[in-house]
């Protein structure tokens, strides 16, 4: 992809003047995606839980932007955001359902609140995002990009909630594509492997989770730079692609995914036996700065109620 992006028949960038909504935009994939889309002429609506961080991201963007503080699992709040974004910019062309959290550790010993929250944010929050913005996307014949993961393609021990949520959003997005395509709305799924974000760095702070990941087969045991992955996402948004792969090798995983559960089930047993004496030390809450922000938000809401 060229630094200036794709152009239309009149020589303008295909994103010039488009309005893009990005959830989970305070950091990581969401922040960098906002910056790169802004440089290509898109007007950006940032959505997330950290208003101060969102304000700073908005101030650094190349063009027109605004931010909204909202929990993606709150339908009423998100419906209000959708209404206000449409009022502010006049239209909505692109929605990127990027907000996500993660936890790790054995399912049997997991914190049920944290486990449920991963499902709520990653799956229910993505569905809420699509639901409230679909009317505007139908008007503009727009594009929805659902951020999934390698975890949607292959299961992994110690990541039951995250794998379940990302498998769920993949399936839901594929279903939605078939429902709205005749209306001119395109739906894509973005797959990313371990990418250098606060979430991955947060997971790596746990010795057991880090060592388990390092023992994965190449190339799934590497942490990949954020920039190239987001460049691929921008290219996918410009093309309105059905599938976007943040790392080159993920496309090939689609062809063998049917064999992976049995393979992981066999190899995973060996690895779990190896790490069994240390499993009790794995942190049970949400990981990374985004996880901390989510927990703080829920604590604040709980104090108000």
C-alpha positions in Angstrom: 0.0 0.0 0.0 1.3 3.4 -0.9 1.8 6.1 1.7 -1.1 8.1 0.1 -3.5 5.2 0.0 -5.9 4.2 -2.8 -7.5 6.8 -5.1 -10.8 7.0 -6.8 -11.5 7.8 -10.5 -11.2 11.6 -9.8 -7.8 11.2 -8.2 -9.0 11.7 -4.6 -8.2 9.3 -1.9 -11.1 6.9 -1.4 -11.2 7.8 2.3 -11.2 11.6 1.8 -14.2 13.1 3.6 -15.4 9.7 4.9 -16.5 9.5 8.5 -14.9 6.6 10.4 -16.0 5.5 13.9 -13.4 3.5 15.9 -14.2 1.9 19.2 -11.4 1.1 21.7 -9.6 4.2 20.3 -7.6 5.4 23.3 -4.5 3.3 22.5 -3.0 0.5 20.5 -4.7 -0.6 17.3 -7.5 1.9 17.7 -5.3 4.9 18.2 -2.9 4.1 15.3 -5.8 3.2 13.0 -7.3 6.6 13.8 -4.1 8.4 12.9 -3.6 6.6 9.7 -7.2 7.0 8.5 -7.0 10.7 9.4 -3.9 11.2 7.3 -5.8 9.7 4.3 -8.6 12.3 4.7 -11.1 10.5 6.9 -13.0 12.4 9.6 -12.7 10.4 12.9 -15.1 9.6 15.7 -13.3 8.1 18.6 -15.2 6.0 21.2 -13.8 4.5 24.4 -13.7 4.5 28.2 -10.9 7.0 28.8 -12.0 10.5 27.9 -8.6 12.2 28.7 -6.7 9.7 26.5 -9.3 10.0 23.7 -9.0 13.8 23.9 -5.3 13.6 23.5 -5.6 11.2 20.5 -8.2 13.5 18.9 -5.9 16.5 19.3 -3.1 14.7 17.5 -5.1 13.7 14.4 -4.5 15.2 11.1 -8.0 16.4 10.3 -11.5 16.8 11.7 -12.3 14.5 14.7 -14.3 14.2 17.9 -14.4 11.8 20.8 -17.1 10.1 22.9 -16.9 8.4 26.3 -19.0 5.2 26.3 -19.0 1.6 27.2 -19.6 -0.5 24.1 -21.7 -3.0 26.1 -24.2 -0.2 27.1 -26.8 -0.1 24.3 -28.4 3.2 25.4 -25.1 4.9 25.7 -23.9 3.6 22.3 -27.3 4.6 20.7 -26.7 8.1 21.9 -23.2 8.1 20.5 -24.4 6.9 17.1 -27.0 9.7 17.1 -24.5 12.3 18.1 -21.8 11.2 15.6 -24.4 11.4 12.8 -25.5 14.9 14.0 -21.8 16.0 14.3 -20.5 14.8 11.0 -23.7 14.4 8.9 -23.0 10.8 7.9 -21.2 7.6 8.9 -19.3 5.6 6.3 -17.0 3.3 8.3 -17.3 1.6 11.7 -14.4 -0.4 13.2 -15.5 -2.6 16.1 -12.1 -2.7 17.8 -12.8 -2.5 21.5 -11.6 -5.5 23.4 -10.3 -6.9 26.7 -8.6 -10.2 27.7 -7.8 -12.4 30.6 -5.8 -15.6 31.0 -5.4 -18.7 33.1 -7.2 -22.0 33.6 -11.0 -21.9 33.0 -11.7 -23.9 36.2 -9.9 -21.3 38.4 -10.9 -18.2 36.5 -12.6 -15.2 38.0 -16.2 -15.6 36.7 -16.7 -11.8 36.6 -13.5 -11.2 34.4 -14.4 -14.2 32.2 -17.9 -12.9 31.6 -16.6 -9.4 31.0 -14.3 -10.6 28.1 -17.4 -12.1 26.4 -19.5 -8.9 27.1 -17.0 -6.4 25.7 -15.6 -8.4 22.8 -18.8 -10.1 21.6 -21.8 -8.3 23.0 -20.0 -4.9 22.7 -19.2 -5.6 19.0 -22.8 -6.5 18.4 -24.1 -3.4 20.1 -21.7 -1.3 18.1 -23.0 -2.8 14.8 -26.6 -2.5 15.9 -26.6 1.2 16.7 -24.5 2.2 13.6 -26.2 0.0 11.0 -28.9 2.5 10.1 -26.3 5.1 9.2 -24.1 2.6 7.4 -27.2 1.5 5.4 -27.8 5.1 4.4 -24.2 5.5 3.2 -23.8 2.0 1.9 -20.9 1.9 4.2 -18.4 -0.6 5.7 -18.2 -2.4 9.0 -14.8 -3.9 10.1 -15.0 -6.3 13.0 -11.6 -6.9 14.7 -11.2 -10.6 15.5 -7.9 -12.5 16.1 -5.9 -15.5 15.5 -7.9 -16.7 18.5 -10.9 -17.0 16.2 -9.1 -19.4 14.0 -7.4 -21.6 16.6 -8.3 -22.5 20.2 -5.7 -22.1 22.9 -5.5 -23.3 26.5 -5.5 -20.6 29.2 -7.5 -18.3 26.8 -11.0 -19.7 26.9 -12.9 -16.5 27.2 -10.8 -14.6 24.6 -11.0 -17.5 22.1 -14.8 -17.9 22.7 -15.4 -14.2 22.2 -13.3 -13.8 19.0 -14.7 -17.0 17.5 -18.1 -15.5 18.3 -17.5 -12.1 16.6 -16.1 -13.9 13.6 -19.2 -16.0 13.2 -21.6 -13.0 13.9 -19.8 -10.8 11.4 -20.0 -13.5 8.7 -23.7 -13.9 9.4 -24.2 -10.1 9.2 -22.4 -9.8 5.9 -24.9 -12.1 4.3 -27.8 -10.2 5.8 -26.8 -6.6 4.8 -24.8 -7.1 1.6 -27.8 -6.6 -0.7 -28.3 -3.2 0.9 -24.8 -2.1 -0.2 -23.2 -2.5 3.3 -20.0 -4.4 3.3 -18.7 -6.3 6.4 -15.1 -7.4 7.0 -13.3 -9.4 9.6 -9.8 -8.4 10.6 -7.5 -11.1 12.0 -4.4 -10.2 14.1 -1.8 -12.4 15.7 0.1 -11.3 18.8 0.7 -7.7 18.0 2.6 -5.1 20.1 -0.2 -3.5 22.1 -0.8 -2.8 25.8 -3.0 -5.9 25.9 -0.2 -8.3 24.7 2.4 -6.5 26.9 0.0 -6.8 29.8 -0.4 -10.6 29.2 3.4 -11.0 29.0 3.8 -9.6 32.4 2.6 -13.0 33.7 5.6 -15.4 33.6 3.5 -18.5 32.8 1.4 -16.8 30.0 4.6 -15.4 28.5 6.4 -18.7 28.5 3.4 -20.6 27.2 3.3 -18.2 24.2 7.0 -18.5 23.6 6.5 -22.3 23.3 4.0 -21.9 20.5 5.2 -23.0 17.0 6.7 -20.4 14.7 5.3 -18.0 13.4 2.6 -17.8 16.1 5.1 -17.4 18.9 6.3 -13.9 17.8 5.1 -10.5 18.8 4.6 -8.5 15.6 5.0 -4.7 15.3 1.8 -2.7 15.3 2.5 -0.4 12.3 2.4 -3.0 9.5 -0.6 -4.7 11.0 -2.6 -1.5 11.0 -1.3 -0.6 7.5 -3.0 -3.9 6.4 -6.2 -2.9 8.1 -6.2 0.5 6.4 -5.7 -1.2 3.1 -8.6 -3.5 3.9 -10.8 -0.5 4.8 -10.0 1.2 1.6 -10.8 -1.9 -0.4 -13.9 -2.8 1.8 -12.4 -6.2 2.1 -14.3 -9.2 3.6 -11.1 -10.5 5.2 -8.2 -8.5 6.5 -5.0 -10.2 7.8 -2.7 -8.2 10.1 0.1 -10.7 9.5 0.9 -12.3 6.1 0.7 -15.9 7.3 -2.7 -15.7 8.9 -4.4 -16.1 5.5 -2.8 -19.6 5.2 -4.2 -20.6 8.6 -7.7 -20.5 7.1 -7.0 -23.6 5.0 -5.9 -25.8 8.0 -8.1 -24.5 10.7 -10.2 -27.6 10.7 -7.3 -29.7 11.9 -6.2 -27.3 14.7 -8.6 -28.2 17.6 -7.4 -31.8 17.6 -3.7 -30.7 17.3 -4.0 -28.1 20.1 -5.9 -30.6 22.2 -3.1 -33.0 22.1 -0.2 -30.6 22.4 -2.0 -28.5 24.9 -2.3 -31.4 27.4 1.4 -31.8 27.4 2.0 -28.1 28.0 -0.5 -27.9 30.8 1.0 -30.8 32.5 4.4 -29.1 32.3 3.1 -25.8 33.8 0.6 -27.4 36.3 2.7 -26.5 39.4 2.8 -22.8 38.5 -0.8 -22.3 37.3 -2.0 -20.9 40.6 0.2 -17.8 40.2 -1.5 -16.6 37.0 -3.3 -13.3 37.4 -7.1 -13.7 37.2 -8.2 -10.2 36.2 -8.2 -8.4 32.9 -4.8 -7.7 31.4 -3.1 -4.5 30.2 -4.0 -0.8 30.5 -7.3 -1.3 28.6 -8.3 -4.0 31.1 -7.4 -1.7 34.0 -9.5 1.1 32.4 -12.5 -1.3 32.0 -12.3 -2.4 35.7 -12.0 1.3 36.8 -15.0 2.3 34.7 -17.1 -0.5 36.2 -16.0 0.4 39.8 -16.9 4.1 39.1 -20.3 3.1 37.8 -20.8 0.8 40.7 -20.0 3.6 43.2 -22.6 5.9 41.5 -25.4 3.3 41.7 
